[in-house]
Amino acid sequence: MLKNFNIHYKNYWKEIDKTIFLSFLLLFILGVFFSFASTSSLAGEKLNKDYYFFFSKHLIFSISSIFLMLTISCLELNFLKKILIPIFLVLLITLFLVLFFGVEVKGSKRWLNLFFFRFQPIEFLKPFFIVIIAKILSKENFITTNISYFFSFLCLIIPCAILLNQPDVGQTILLVLSWAAIVFVSGIKLIFIFSFFSVVCLSIVCLLFIFPDKFAYVLQRIEVFFDPSKGDRGQSDKALEAIKEGGLTGQGMGEGILKYRVPEAHTDYIISVIAEEFGSIISIFLICIFLYIAFRVIKFALQNGDKFIKISLCGLSSLLIFQTFIHIGVNTRLLPTTGMTLPFLSYGGSSMFGSAMLAGMIINLTKNKINNENF
């Protein structure tokens, strides 16, 4: 048995893209370190908890997430394809159940409480949504290509409708952008893309006016974003101020004050906390890791002849980059507040597990099915 394990391990290590794997592993490790730096004093001094309360939980989440990433990356591709639809449907059901049994936080129902673990279903659903769309668009037995686009659109509309009822506009926008990137890569005509976004924009405007109470906070955030005199955008201002205060080299580990001034700074504003304490150089380094992963993944996808793998990898890398830059855009006041976490680095079990699923799928799909030694 030990001999078989060694053979399997050697084959696994030989097949995977080691730089992508090590990049993901580095992000997990950095996430643990930054969690220690940004939450220890916060837990002890402000929340009257054990100093390592958040850090210990983040460490457990990270270790579990790494094992989840490894598990998914080890699966056979055919088996992975077989379990996609059942898992996607189960996650879609859990997302729907949030509307009835969800835990309400700050006016939104986004979490399900399983007593021992509270999780956000959309974080788990996103990577599976990408590969389901890729599976639909890569199938050869549809009568026409337009039918496959229609089915992919249905897969988009259902979770988006549920998310808007929570409401969670940020994750809705992320799904729409990722879907658009996938169908663009699949070869759809640009006129259809422009038409789709026109319909989406019109639909959003209609929703804002038809349901003003439900989406009042969205209108307020947009108004304040364009005209600060109409409200308080204090969190974004404080985050940008923290980045400025950090400069190139930072204030020093534990010396930042943003984590005391902004609620949930270790989740929604983690990049600002990092920039304040460790400097913009470290923040730029983190961004470069994300960009490097996307570069490697897309380069592999373009050289791969399998349509499912190509579309899946482009979609997964788009999801990763869109979420990363939405988070950064909010922190630098380039975008209205969305409550978007930074993959691998923000505190939270749902975000960590969702990132692990995405990473595991990317590692799985970038195994050496073609010779990519010359990357």
LUMLUM-504724 format. One record per residue: residue in one letter; x, y, z of N, C-alpha, C in turn. Coordinates in steps of 0.001 Angstrom, whole numbers, plus 500000, padded with zeros to 6 digits. Example, Ala and Ser with C-alpha at 12.3 -4.5 7.8 and 13.67 -1.06 7.14 Angstrom:
REM LUMLUM-504724
a513190494310507800512300495500507800513200496700507800
s512850497750507080513670498940507140512900500030507870
***
This chain:
REM LUMLUM-504724
m500832498796500000500000500000500000500872501262500000
l501945501218500820502862502362500867503531502585499518
k503847501464498828504469501569497512503512502216496517
n502227501814496558501225502398495665501042503889495944
f501089504245497232500956505662497595502120506471497038
n503338505919497159504524506620496645504442506807495142
i503957505763494447503815505856492989502791506918492626
h501637506884493350500579507867493074501077509285493348
y501830509456494453502357510771494805503331511275493745
k504230510381493296505210510772492281504525511156490979
n503517510379490589502775510700489367502039512032489504
y501440512249490683500717513501490936501660514693490843
w502810514583491526503762515695491531504351515934490143
k504459514871489355504999515000488007504008515665487068
e502714515421487289501689515903486367501285517356486603
i501247517781487863500695519109488144501652520215487725
d501085521406487528501903522596487291502394523075488654
k503662522872488915504205523113490251504189524591490632
t504377525468489675504390526895490010502997527380490404
i501958526870489728500593527223490114500283526672491501
f500648525414491729500408524781493027501111525546494139
l502376525868493945503143526565494982502650527995495178
s502134528604494119501572529959494242500329529946495118
f499456528962494900498271528839495749498669528551497200
l499634527662497374500095527319498716500681528548499417
l501423529351498677501989530582499230500890531542499681
l499815531653498889498706532531499267498049532059500562
f497880530742500708497317530211501947498211530550503141
i499514530358502973500463530627504071500470532110504426
l500480532964503416500446534406503662499147534810504336
g498051534148503955496770534429504591496807534138506081
v497443533038506470497587532697507883498431533746508608
f499524534149507981500406535148508598499693536484508779
f499005536946507732498324538234507817497145538169508792
s496530536993508926495461536832509906496011537006511320
f497176536437511560497821536593512867498131538065513139
a498608538761512112499005540159512280497801541084512447
s496690540760511796495574541704511738494462541419512737
t494441540230513355493309539887514222493680539640515682
s494955539419515973495325539049517338494986540154518341
s495498541357518097495230542458519019493767542882518973
l493133542735517795491721543085517664490869542202518567
a491139540893518553490362539962519374490576540219520849
g491819540497521239492123540654522654491685541978523236
e491894543069522502491674544399523061490272544939522804
k489700544626521652488416545223521304487241544288521570
l487442542980521355486329542035521456486383541185522722
n487404541397523549487545540660524807487555539148524616
k488184538709523549488344537280523287489822536914523442
d490092535631523373491479535183523385492223535812522218
y493466536215522440494239536909521407494347536100520109
y494328534797520230494490533947519051493169533342518590
f492046533970518974490723533441518630490542533360517118
f490698534511516428490526534533514974491654533795514266
f492867533967514768494017533324514127493907531806514158
s493529531248515309493415529793515416492332529249514490
k491223529982514379490159529550513464490630529649512018
h491330530728511703491833530891510336492854529799510000
l493677529440510977494655528383510760493961527051510477
i492908526755511231492139525525510995491482525557509620
f490902526712509286490282526855507957491315526647506851
s492503527206507033493538527122506003494020525688505810
i494288524988506916494743523596506819493673522722506156
s492422522914506579491312522161505972491177522493504497
s491355523772504153491224524205502757492327523613501881
i493531523527502415494636522938501658494359521458501364
f493835520735502362493466519341502141492343519230501107
l491382520160501161490292520165500174490847520426498785
m491763521384498666492392521688497382493121520467496829
l493877519781497678494611518591497250493658517484496817
t492567517321497559491593516272497228490983516493495857
i490539517718495610489925518032494310490942517912493186
s492175518323493436493200518267492393493593516830492049
c493339515889492965493699514479492731492632513707491957
l491431514253491862490330513530491225490600513311489738
e490128512169489239490192511923487804489230512871487092
l489625513346485913488818514341485204487426513817484881
n487331512568484442486021511995484107485115511922485328
f485711511551486484484925511500487723484480512896488134
l485368513877487973485035515258488300483860515743487459
k483863515388486180482765515786485301481449515157485738
k481511513910486229480292513194486619479648513804487862
i480449514300488783479890514800490035479553516295489986
l479864516960488878479631518401488789478160518758488952
i477303518113488172475882518461488186475241518180489537
p475446516963490145474846516732491471475300517747492525
i476595518045492556477099519007493553476539520395493285
f476481520786492016475950522105491665474493522229492099
l473700521188491868472282521227492244472117521302493759
v472921520551494506472856520594495966473203521991496476
l474256522578495922474662523922496340473619524964495954
l472983524765494808471922525682494374470736525609495332
i470426524413495805469338524237496777469687524935498090
t470938524780498533471340525455499775471291526969499624
l471636527459498441471544528903498188470095529358498260
f469170528542497740467745528856497779467220528827499218
l467712527893500017467261527766501401467655528968502245
v468675529686501817469098530886502549467952531885502654
l467115531963501613466006532914501606465017532645502740
f464920531386503176463935531008504189464565530760505564
f465761530189505576466387529807506849467712530513507088
g468017531490506253469304532157506361469430533038507587
v470669533231508004470984534127509120471112535545508577
e470336536462509141470345537844508650471423538645509373
v472292539259508589473347540113509117473330541422508342
k473139542524509052473131543868508441472130543964507289
g470939543368507481469865543508506511469888542534505362
s470887541622505314470980540655504225471030539240504777
k470363538318504086470428536900504430471366536215503445
r472565535860503923473559535263503039474168533989503607
w473856533652504854474492532515505518473468531493505985
l473871530232505961473104529154506566473821528691507823
n473066528507508883473646528081510153473411526588510350
l474505525807510353474420524371510578474818524027512003
f474633524956512926474936524796514344476440524725514604
f477123523786513948478560523653514152479359524497513162
f478687524993512130479410525766511112478416526634510348
r478718527917510274477897528839509485478617529117508176
f477944528870507057478618529037505774477762529827504797
q478438530382503807477810531185502757477794530364501471
p476642529824501070476583528892499935477149529429498631
i477018530741498394477478531277497116478981531116496951
e479738531140498061481191530972497973481537529570497469
f480748528570497862480967527203497404480469527016495976
l479399527754495635478748527568494340479559528130493182
k480285529230493410480929529962492310481859529110491442
p482813528360492002483675527559491113482910526471490357
f481903525881491006481108524859490321480233525481489237
f479777526702489465479030527427488436479863527590487166
i481132527928487352482024528125486210482162526846485389
v482456525730486056482700524486485309481406523917484723
i480259524186485363478979523763484786478727524506483481
i478966525812483475478804526595482240479759526084481167
a480987525785481571481969525257480610481514523915480045
k480935523091480887480453521783480434479320521942479424
i478419522902479683477303523149478763477817523659477415
l478732524624477455479206525247476217480152524336475428
s480698523317476070481625522418475369480955521153474851
k479662520974475156478966519778474701478736519840473199
e478899518719472555478768518658471096477389518192470645
n476566517711471579475297517121471165474119518091471208
f474397519397471476473322520365471346473027520598469864
i471747520881469574471344521065468171472042522272467568
t472062523357468279472756524561467808473543525156468962
t474496525994468619475281526675469648474412527603470466
n473398528207469839472528529144470544471780528468471695
i471449527181471533470773526453472606471690526305473811
s472970526019473564473908525896474676474059527230475405
y474053528341474664474123529652475308472857529923476116
f471724529468475605470462529657476307470473528903477643
f470950527659477632471021526877478865472024527483479852
s473124527986479335474098528625480219473510529890480839
f472685530588480066472028531789480570471032531438481683
l470339530315481525469421529865482572470180529552483867
c471355528909483711472189528603484882472681529863485570
l472770530952484813473169532239485395471997532915486087
i470836532903485443469687533644485945469204533110487293
i469202531787487452468646531190488676469408531631489928
p470746531441489994471447531918491205471417533437491352
c471416534161490230471381535623490307470060536105490913
a468960535451490520467655535822491073467619535580492579
i468212534472493019468264534167494456469138535186495178
l470288535508494595471207536460495220470582537842495358
l469844538269494333469219539583494393468130539641495451
n467560538488495802466545538454496841467144538442498236
q468457538201498369469044538125499710469113539483500419
p469491540626499856470093540828498544471622540819498635
d472252540399497520473710540391497420474090540780495998
v474140542083495770474398542597494427475849542347494009
g476770542405494955478189542215494632478467540852494020
q477959539784494655478173538434494123477416538239492809
t476285538906492667475536538837491399476358539406490258
i476957540568490497477801541194489474478985540302489145
l479564539668490161480708538778489942480322537594489063
l479165536994489313478704535872488480478453536320487041
v477836537481486889477530537991485541478821538248484760
l479803538872485399481075539154484729481797537862484350
s481785536896485248482451535617484972481760534879483835
w480432534885483852479670534249482760479988534918481424
a480025536251481427480322536982480193481715536623479669
a482681536479480574484037536108480160484056534714479542
i483281533790480123483246532421479608482635532372478211
v481480533013478038480828532941476727481639533693475679
f482374534720476098483248535424475157484371534510474673
v484977533786475604486053532851475251485528531734474363
s484269531339474573483699530233473791483458530598472332
g483522531910472014483420532304470617482138533001470226
i481356533481471186480114534169470874480407535508470196
k479501535965469381479681537235468688479559538392469671
l480347539442469428480363540582470335479006541270470430
i478229541241469361476922541894469374476022541301470427
f476161539969470655475362539310471688475819539732473080
i477137539901473251477667540357474540477144541752474873
f477221542658473903476741544022474124475238544043474382
s474504543215473654473051543141473855472735542628475260
f473495541630475693473266541060477019473498542101478103
f474603542823478011474898543822479034473892544973479004
s473368545273477830472324546296477748471074545843478488
v470714544572478288469548544013478982469785543973480487
v470995543593480890471331543529482322471234544910482960
c471810545897482301471767547264482844470337547764482967
l469528547490481937468127547898481962467367547186483074
s467663545897483257467002545118484311467359545644485690
i468630546004485880469063546532487180468353547844487494
v468250548710486489467557549987486680466091549745487046
c465465548797486357464058548480486643463886547948488062
l464803547064488488464722546509489843464870547591490901
l465774548528490649466001549607491614464764550460491803
f463991550650490730462807551486490822461561550709491237
i461496549414490872460332548597491227460384548186492703
f461596547875493191461770547461494590462721548432495300
p462292549677495490463197550674496084463611550347497510
d462722549701498272463046549397499668464145548332499777
k464020547285498969464984546186499031466367546627498588
f466417547490497578467711547897497012468068549345497344
a467466549875498403467747551264498783469218551460499125
y469812550429499776471215550561500176472139550617498967
v471717549939497854472524549969496633472530551374496044
l471331551967495956471233553333495438472035554299496306
q471953554097497613472675554985498516474176554878498316
r474679553656498172476117553466497979476574554077496661
i475761553932495611476118554498494312476122556022494374
e475095556592495030475025558050495160476201558595495959
v476505557938497062477616558394497898478941558230497178
f479054557184496370480290556955495627480567558109494663
f479514558568493951479694559651492982479617561029493626
d478904561133494766478764562423495438478885562207496949
p480102562336497502480323562074498928479480562938499854
s478998564092499369478209564983500216476835564413500551
k476405563367499819475079562789500042475076561685501095
g476208561442501715476239560405502730477640560181503248
d477768559113504022479052558802504644479654557562503992
r480809557736503390481522556583502855482795556370503692
g482562556440505007483666556420505950484564555209505847
q483987553994505636484820552799505590485802552852504430
s485320553229503245486208553313502083487242554408502264
d486833555535502863487779556629503113488870556188504081
k488467555466505136489439555003506126490384553961505518
a489838553116504635490679552103503988491719552759503086
l491284553749502304492225554447501429493246555233502233
e492797555820503341493719556555504213494764555607504809
a494329554402505145495267553417505713496332553039504694
i495927552899503430496890552570502371497916553695502227
k497430554928502284498331556078502184499282556136503373
e498749555881504568499579555922505775500655554847505740
g500338553710505134501306552623505069502491552926504188
g502256553725503144503346554062502229503917552829501551
l505201552854501253505850551737500569506204550597501512
t506638550927502714507152549898503623506242549592504794
g505190550369505020504223550066506062504570550632507428
q503576550595508331503745551099509688504414550080510605
g504446548822510167504999547768511002503921546807511447
m504302545570511674503354544531512060502664544879513379
g501323544891513343500538545194514532500356546661514811
e500968547537514019500918548978514269499767549667513541
g499086548977512687497982549593511944496765549815512830
i495950550799512464494762551123513256493463550889512486
l493552550524511199492328550329510412491479549211511001
k492110548159511512491361547013512044490520547396513253
y490858548523513908490047549010515028488957549971514555
r489166550596513413488268551664512962487158551174512046
v487374550032511376486404549535510392485933548136510784
p484630547922510931484128546578511227484460545614510080
e484791544382510427485112543343509437486290543738508541
a487228544504509084488386544903508272489200543696507835
h489222542628508641490006541441508311489339540574507243
t488172540993506766487508540283505662487391541186504440
d486557542227504541486266543084503381487371544075503054
y488244544373504039489282545391503822490669544861504155
i490890543596503930492157542974504312493333543548503535
i493139543909502262494260544427501478494699545787502028
s493763546571502579494121547851503186494874547638504490
v494448546634505271495150546305506515496581545879506210
i496743545068505174498074544614504768498929545798504304
a498332546668503482499080547820502963499486548764504081
e498616548940505080498926549850506187500075549322507035
e500087548032507310501089547481508229502365547024507525
f502238546553506271503401545980505581503808546756504336
g503013547735503944503389548597502836502822548191501491
s502817549149500581502278548910499240503119547919498453
i504400547799498801505261546840498097504729545418498280
i504345545077499512503801543753499782502449543581499088
s501635544630499085500337544564498407500517544308496916
i501471545011496317501747544814494889502272543403494642
f503079542905495556503582541530495449502427540528495444
l501441540736496308500273539851496359499484539913495054
i499303541120494537498587541274493267499331540555492146
c500652540637492173501463539960491152501297538444491223
i501111537897492427500884536456492551499587536068491854
f498533536832492111497250536560491459497370536672489939
l498044537722489477498199537912488035499048536808487411
y500070536370488131500924535305487625500146534002487488
i499329533696488491498498532488488415497578532561487206
a496923533707487023496019533871485883496766533728484557
f497969534303484497498785534202483278499105532748482959
r499566532006483957499924530602483753498715529782483321
v497599530030483984496384529259483698495886529528482287
i495823530801481913495316531152480583496268530656479500
k497574530729479763498544530229478782498364528738478557
f498152528004479641497886526567479511496600526335478730
a495558527117479057494260526944478406494350527159476898
l495102528178476501495212528490475076495946527404474301
q496807526637474995497563525584474327496889524216474441
n495736524177475096495043522912475289493928522761474272
g493821521574473681492816521344472647491457520943473177
d491376520598474463490108520186475059489266521431475356
k488099521522474722487267522718474847486772522915476273
f486418521823476944485944521918478331487035522485479232
i488251521964479101489361522438479930489669523897479618
k489677524229478343489999525600477942488997526603478529
i487703526317478358486681527245478835486668527297480360
s486825526130481000486819526079482462487957526905483049
l489160526729482518490316527443483050490205528950482841
c489729529349481674489540530793481430488496531359482375
g487425530593482622486380531048483534486851531120484972
l487585530102485426488077530085486802489087531200487051
s489971531424486094490939532514486251490238533873486209
s489193533993485390488418535243485349487728535491486683
l487133534434487248486487534556488555487481535020489609
l488666534426489613489702534789490579490127536244490421
i490373536666489188490855538029488947489764539058489190
f488543538780488732487443539730488953487220539954490448
q487173538872491230486940539018492664488087539767493331
t489313539466492916490476540150493492490426541645493234
f490129542029492005490182543454491672488926544205492098
i487811543510492286486655544170492908486987544510494358
h487608543564495053488033543806496439489014544982496501
i490000544983495625490991546063495616490334547378495212
g489416547337494249488727548546493806487928549205494918
v487274548396495748486529548925496885487480549542497907
n488599548874498160489564549353499156490255550635498728
t490381550826497421491033552044496913490013553087496463
r488755552865496788487648553789496504487431554001495006
l487796553016494213487516553067492782486154552465492468
l485597551702493408484301551053493235483469551260494496
p482130551244494355481285551316495552481485550084496430
t481146550189497702481300549088498643480457547891498227
t481079546710498215480369545495497799480439544383498838
g481345544475499796481506543402500771482180542172500191
m483060542363499233483743541251498550485038540894499280
t485213539615499552486436539164500213487568539005499199
l488806538956499722489970538704498881490305537217498972
p490258536481497848490491535028497894491790534664498606
f491728533613499429492860533022500152493332533861501339
l493087535162501340493674536042502342492671536570503361
s491423536771502951490416537282503877490026536207504889
y489701536654506103489256535730507137487858535209506802
g487618533932507098486287533355506909486346531975506290
g485639531030506887485667529654506401485080529495505015
s483949530146504747483311530007503433484206530517502320
s484819531683502555485713532254501557486924531352501324
m487468530789502407488644529931502303488315528642501549
f487197528004501904486822526751501249486471526978499776
g485799528101499495485493528427498106486758528646497296
s487745529329497894489030529537497228489745528212497000
a489647527295497983490290525982497855489670525174496725
m488345525253496583487678524545495487488139525078494140
l488221526397494047488689527015492801490121526593492499
a490989526645493511492393526272493318492528524804492950
g491763523937493628491822522507493334491419522193491908
m490379522878491418489937522657490038490984523131489039
i491600524276489334492634524789488426493818523830488372
i494280523357489526495401522416489556495043521131488827
n493818520655489031493359519432488373493372519591486857
l492841520708486382492682520911484937493981521306484251
t494985521736485022496269522107484409497312521000484540
k496867519795484837497805518677484826498335518482483415
n499469517831483289500167517726482004499474516805481012
k498300517252480549497627516480479511498226516775478148
i498943517908478089499793518186476935501159518533477505
n502149518573476705503486518884477207503620520366477477
n503593520733478742503714522144479089504996522429479855
e506006521634479604507277521838480286507960523128479856
n507593523651478686508279524838478161507534526122478505
f506661526090479489505937527314479880506918528353480392
***
